[in-house]
Amino acid sequence: MSVVVGTSSGFFGWRVVWAAFTVAVFGWGVGFYGPSVFLQVLHKAHGWPVSLISGAITCHFLVSAAIVARLPRLYQRFGLALVTRAGGISAGLGVFAWAVAAEPWQLYPAALLSGAGVAFTSGAAINAMVAPWFNHRRPAALSIAFNGASVGGLVFTPLWAFLIPWLGFANSAMAVGCTMAIALWWVAGTYLSASPASLGQSPDGELQSAANVAPKVGTELAAALPAGSAVWRDRRFATLSISSALGLFAQIGLIAFLFSFLAPALGDTGAGAAVSLTTACAIFGRTLFGMLLPAEADRRVASALNFTIQITGTLALLAAGNTSVALSLLGCALFGLGLGNLVSLPPLIAQREFVRSDVPRVVALITATNQAVFAFAPFILGTLSDLAGSTRAPILAVASVQIVAAVAVLVGRSTRSAS
């Protein structure tokens, strides 16, 4: 049963935004940041090879990628609220399955459950929750909703570190999993079962009028997205997907190495604080970006600027080496400022460049591609580090990939259509 509350007091869309924020807190806190904690705990408890546990984590993200590509059809058939509820239950069962695995092979069935949970609480899912309620104010709305991802990292990483020594891995996983399933069940039924039309409201909370319900200038001029694999022949989609996937590959790869790269200069405590600084800057950067991005701004240029800020931060980290504390902190801050925008910008670019009916498909396919690519980032960059015998090589590789991503997003500008 679904109950929508508070419809009589103002625009309901902002309540949906905070509901999406809550979903992102749990989705990223459990499904994105959790596996790095699980790896350390399982390796220490059972002595299983890191490569084997890492393989299960890669499976976790690949399963998510496969499901995310089908999210629009799942929403159409079952509804947003029911799919989100299924995500909370699947993630809760998945994390418990990780915790009680007694043999290495049992990690892979656990990855199927947890990967499905990630898919149903992913960036594509957050966009699907927010997009129907906002047009002009979508940058600000998505920035708030996606800040839940960064808050999830700030809250759940230390929470896991506190709970597991106190309660044990299995009990901690049961507590977190049950809390997530119950919270998402309530949030989905209360806030995600309504649509603007069902409440007699319009996107952005504007009054119903011919000007507001008519298509925006340019919408009917945008080319529809090709079907099937032909989508990759569409230059808009290909450049947006490639830039986003490469950017997240670099981002996930750098995060995986950041602590070990910073520790020689800052010590373990200082490195932990610097990683927290990175996450805090991600929240600030995403919020500021959402507030300041003009409605008619070229969002591909904004994305390239975001990459440039991250590239500068990565190069600052490279220049800092193992000696300069100031450059290390500057690098973390600059890299962090662009951290969150890399997730929220592709849906905004898609909103501008594709017809409205294609946007959910575009965002789902891009999110699926992202996850399929960044799932291999720690392994590839780890192999590079082993071959080079230094953590500087992965950092340099990250900067190079970011440069390619910035170029890719600009290449698509010549075919950009406002919608």
N, C-alpha and C positions, 0 to 999 in steps of 0.2 A: 504494500500500500504506500502511495506517495502523498505527502502533505506539503503544500506550498504555503509558507507563512509570510506575513508582513507585506502583502501585495498592496495594501491600502496606503502605504506611507512612502511615496516617492518612487523613483525609478528602480526597478528590481534588478537591473543589470549589474549594479555595483555589488549587490549581495551575491550574485553569481560569480563575480570576480573574486570575492573573498572565499567563496566555496572552492573555486579553482585553485586559489592560493593554498588552501588546506590540502587539497588533493596533491598538489606539487610537493608540499612539505613531506608528506608520507611517501609519495612515489619516489622522489629522489633520495630522501633520507634512508629508506629501506632498500629500494631496488638499485640505486646508483652508487651511493656511498657505502652501503652495507657490504657488498662483496669484497671490498678491499680489507675490511675488518674480518670477514669470514675466512679469507685466505690465511691471514696471520694466525687466527685462533685454531683453525683446523690443522695447519702445518705444525703448530706447537703441540697440539693435543694428540695427534695421531702419527706425526712424522711422515705424512704423505708428501710426495714431491710437489714443490711449488708449481712445476710445469703442469702436473695433473690437475691441481686445483684451478690453476689459471685457465686450463682448457675448459673446465666446467663453467667458469665465469664467461669465457668467450661464447660458449653455448647459450648461456643465460641471455646475452645480448643479441645473439643471432636469432633465437626464438622470438624475442621481442620484435626484431626487425621484420620477420616474416608476418607476424600478426598485425603490426602497425600498418603495413601496406593494405590491409583489408579492413581497417577501422571504419571508413565511410560506409561500407556495406553492412558491417555489424551494427552501426548506429541506425542505419535505415531499417534494418530488420527488427532489432531488439530495443532500440531507444538508448539515449545517452545515459539515463539514470541506471538502467539495468546493467549495461556494460560496465559502468564505473563501479557498481556494487560487486560485480563479478571480479573486477580488478582487485578490490580490497580483499576479497576472500582468497583469491588465487595467490596474491602476494603474501598474505598471512600464512597460508598453508605452505607456501614455498620456503619461506624463511625458517619455519619450524623443521621442514624436511632437511634443509641444509644443516641445521643444528644437531639433528638426531642421526645423521648418516654414520653408519658403522663401518661401511666399506666404501672405497673410492668410487665404484660404479654407481652408488646410490646418489652421488652428487648430480648426476645427469638427469634423472627423473625430477630431482629437486629443481634443477635449472629450468625444466619445462614449465613448472608451476610459477616460479619466481619471474621467469621471462615473460609469461603471459601477464602477470601483475604489472611489470614495467610497461608493457605495451598499452594497457588500459589506463595508465596514469602518465603517459609520455607527453612530450611537447605537442604532438598531434592531438592528443586528447584534451590538453589544456586549451589549445586553439579552438577546438570544436565546442568547448563549453562557452568561451568568451565571444567568439566571432559573431554569432547571431544577434548579440546585444549591442554591438558597437560598429560604427563605420568611421566617422571622423575622429573619435576619441579612442580608437582601438590601440594606438601605440601606448598611451598611458595605461589603458586597461590591461593589456598583455604584460606590460612591465611590472605592474603590481602582482598579477597572477604568477608570473614566472619567478618573481622574487621568492616565492615559496620554495623553489628548488634550492636556492642558496641558503635559506633558513633551514631547510632540511639537512644540509651539510653541517651547518653550525650547531644544530641541535643533536642530530642523531649520532654523529661520530663520537663526541664525548659521552653521549648517553650509552652507546654500546660499550665504550671503555669502562664506564662505571658499573653497568648492570652485570656484565659477564663475570667479572671476578666475584661479585656479590651473590648473584643468583645461579651462576652457571650458564652455559650457552643455551641449553635446551629451554630452561625456564625463562631466560631473557627473551629468547625468540618467541616463545608462547605469549608472553606478556605484550611484546611489541606487535606481534601478528594479530592478536585478538583486538588490541586497541585500534590498529589500522582498519581491520575489517568492520568493526562497529562504527568507527568515526565516518568512514566512507559510505557505509550503508545509510546512515542518517543524513549526511551532507547531500548525497545523491538524491534521496527521496524528497528532501526538503527544498533544495535549491536548483536541482538539475532536471527536474521533470517538467518545468514550465518553459514556454517560449514567449517571445514578445507578443506574438499574435494572440496566444491564449490568455494573456493578461491585458490585452487591448493597449499595448505600449508599442513604441517605435524604437529602432536603434538609436542609441545615445540619449534616449529619454526625450526626444523632440516630439512636438505635437504632430499628429497625423495631418498631412497636407499633401497636395499634389506634388509640391517641390521635394518633399522628403521621401515619398514612396516611389517617385519616378527614378529610373536608372540614372546614375551620374553620367555626365558627358564623357564619352569614350568607352563606356562599358560595352555598348553594342559594337564597337569597332575592334575590340580585342579579339584575337583569333582563338577559337576553341582549341583545347588541348587534344592532340591525336590520341587514338586508342591504343592500348597494349604497349608493346615494346617500342612502337613508333614515337612514343613520348620523348625518347632520347634524341630524336631528330629535331625537336623543338628547341631552338637556341636559348630561349628564355629559361625553359626548365633545365636544360643541360648545364648551363653556366651557373644557375642558382644552386642546383644540386651539387655540382662539383665543388664550388667554393665553400658551401656549407659543410660538406663531408670532409674536405681537406682541413678546414678550420677546426672542426671538432676533433679530427684525428690528431692535429697538433696540440690542441688544448688538453685532451685526455692524456696524451703522451707526456706532456710537460708536467701535468699534475702528478702523474705516477712517479716522476723522477724528482719532483720539486723538493721534497723533504730531504732526500739523500744528497741532493745537490747543495742545499743550503746549510746542512748540518756542520760541515767542516769550518765554515766561517762564523756561524751563529750559535753552534751547539744544538743539542736536541731540543731544549726548551725554547731557544730562540727560533729555531726552524719551525717548530710547531706554531709559535706566535705569528711568524711570517706567513705561514699557510692560512691562518685565521685572518690575517690582514688581507690576503688575496680574496678570500670569500667575502669579507666585509666590503671591500672595494667593488666587488661584483654587484652587490645589492645597491650601493650608491650609484655606480655607473649606469645600471639598468634603469633605476628610478629617474635619474637626471636625464637620461636619454629620452625616456618616455614623456617627460614633461616638456623638453625643449625641442623635440623634433617637429618642425613645421608640417602642417597637414599636406602641403604640396611639395615637400622636399623630395629630391631624388634619393630614394631609399637605397639604391645601389651605391651611390657615392657615399652615403652615410655608412653603409656596410664596409666599404673600402677604407674609410676613415677609422672605423672601429678596428679593422685589421692592422692599420698603421700604428695605432696606439699599442696594440698587443705586440707587434713586431718590435717596436721601440723598447717595450718592457723586456722582451726575450733577449734582445741584444744587450740591454743593461745587465741582465743576469749573467750573460756570457762574459761581458767585460769585468764583472765583479769577481768572477772566479771563486777562489777560496779565501779571499783576503778582504774585500771591501764590503763592510756591513751596510754603508749608506747606499751603494749601488744595488746591493741585493734587495734592500727594502724598496728602493725606487722601482726596481724591476718587478717586484711582486705587486706593487700598487698599480703600475701601468698595465701589467698583464691582467690584473683583476678587474680594472675598469671596463675592459672589453669582454670579460668572461661571460657575463650573463646575456649581453646583447647578441651574441652569436646564436643563441637559441631563439630569441624573440624577433630578430630581424627577418629571417626568411618568411614567416607568415605575413609580415607586413609588406614585404616585396611582392609576395604572391597576391595579396589583396589588391595591389595596384596594377599588376600586370596581366592577371587572368580574369576571365569572366567568373562571376560569382559562383556559378554551379561547379566550376572546376577547382576552386580554391581548396575545399576539403581534400580532394584527391591529390592535389599538388603537395600540400603540407604533409599528408600521410606518406606519400612516396619519398619525399625528401627526408622525413624523419627516419623511415625504414632504411634508406640508403646510408644516412649518417650512422645509425647504430651498426649496420653491417660493416662499415669501414672502420669506425673507431674501436670496435671490439678487438681489432688486431693491433692497435697502437702500442699498448704496453709490451706485447711480444716482439714486434718489429723493432721498436726503439731499444728494448732490452737486449736484443741480439746485437744491434749496432753498438751498444755500450760495451758488451762483452768483446766484440771484435776489435774495437778501438782501445779498450782498456781504460776508458775515461767516460765520465758523465757529461763532459763538454760536447762530445760528438752528438748525442741525442738533442741537446739544446740547440746546436747549430742546425741540425736537421729540422727541428721544429720551426725555427725562423725561416728557413728556406721554403717549407711547406706553406707557411702563412703568407709569404710573398706570392706564391703561385695562386693561393686562394684569393688574395686581393685582386690580382690581375684577372682571374676568371670571372669574378663578380662584375668587374667593369666591362669585360668583353660583351656581356649581354645588354649593355645600355642602348645599343643602336636599334634594338627591336623592342624596347620597352614601350608598353602601351598603358596609358592611364586608365584606371577603371574605378 
